[in-house]
């Protein structure tokens, strides 16, 4: 008799680095959202101190929630694919066939395949 047992493979084996329980990209999002909303509140909106802090915290929580929500539901490589389709990011070709350094075959760029 074959005595095999299926073991679930951890789906977080290739996740970004952690600082405590928070992934590094989420932590960067928290800092950027806080400082941008803080600067926006001071320079443009001219908030008072307590309103400024509350505005920054609420904006940071909302931004981080939205970032985490979309990151969880998007496929890996979606951001680079979106940038490539909109001609904002062109990866460099690292081949040996003598093709130009910015060569990438066109096609299949209208749909995302994982």
C-alpha positions in Angstrom: 0.0 0.0 0.0 1.2 3.5 -0.8 1.0 5.6 2.3 1.2 9.1 0.9 -0.2 12.2 2.5 -0.9 15.5 0.8 0.8 18.4 2.6 -0.3 22.0 1.8 2.5 24.1 0.4 2.9 27.5 2.1 1.6 30.2 -0.2 3.8 32.9 1.6 7.2 31.3 0.7 7.9 34.0 -1.9 6.4 37.0 -0.2 8.4 40.3 0.3 10.6 40.7 3.3 9.0 41.4 6.6 9.8 44.0 9.3 7.9 42.6 12.2 4.5 41.4 11.0 4.4 44.0 8.1 5.7 43.4 4.6 8.3 46.0 3.5 6.3 47.3 0.6 3.3 47.9 2.8 5.6 49.7 5.3 7.0 51.9 2.6 3.4 52.7 1.5 2.5 53.7 5.1 5.5 56.1 5.4 4.9 57.6 1.9 1.2 58.1 2.5 1.7 59.7 5.9 4.4 62.1 4.8 2.7 63.1 1.6 -0.6 63.7 3.4 1.2 65.6 6.1 3.0 67.8 3.6 -0.3 68.3 1.7 -2.1 69.3 4.9 0.6 71.8 5.9 1.5 73.3 2.5 -1.7 73.4 0.5 -4.6 73.0 2.9 -3.1 74.9 5.9 -4.6 72.6 8.6 -4.1 73.2 12.3 -2.0 70.7 14.2 -4.7 68.3 15.5 -6.7 68.3 12.3 -3.4 67.8 10.4 -2.5 64.7 12.4 -6.0 63.2 12.1 -6.1 63.9 8.3 -2.7 62.2 7.9 -3.7 59.2 10.0 -7.0 58.7 8.2 -5.4 59.2 4.8 -2.6 56.8 5.7 -5.0 54.1 6.9 -7.2 54.4 3.8 -4.2 54.4 1.4 -2.7 51.3 3.1 -6.0 49.5 3.1 -6.5 50.2 -0.6 -2.9 49.2 -1.5 -3.2 45.9 0.5 -6.6 45.1 -1.1 -5.4 45.7 -4.7 -2.1 43.9 -4.0 -3.9 40.8 -2.7 -6.3 40.7 -5.7 -3.8 41.5 -8.5 -1.6 38.8 -10.1 2.1 38.9 -9.7 3.8 41.2 -12.3 0.6 43.1 -13.0 2.2 46.5 -12.3 5.1 45.9 -14.7 2.6 44.6 -17.3 0.4 47.6 -17.0 3.4 50.0 -17.2 4.7 48.0 -20.3 1.3 48.2 -22.1 1.1 51.9 -21.5 4.7 52.5 -22.7 5.9 53.7 -19.3 8.3 50.8 -18.7 10.3 49.1 -21.4 12.5 46.2 -20.1 15.9 45.9 -21.6 16.6 42.8 -23.7 19.6 40.7 -22.4 20.1 38.3 -25.2 23.0 37.3 -27.5 21.2 37.4 -30.9 22.5 40.9 -31.8 19.1 42.5 -31.3 18.8 46.1 -30.1 18.9 46.5 -26.3 15.3 47.7 -26.1 13.9 44.8 -28.2 10.9 43.0 -26.9 8.7 41.0 -29.2 5.2 42.6 -29.6 2.2 40.5 -29.1 0.2 39.2 -26.1 0.5 42.6 -24.5 -3.2 43.2 -24.5 -3.9 40.5 -22.0 -2.1 39.4 -18.8 -1.0 35.8 -18.5 0.4 34.5 -15.3 
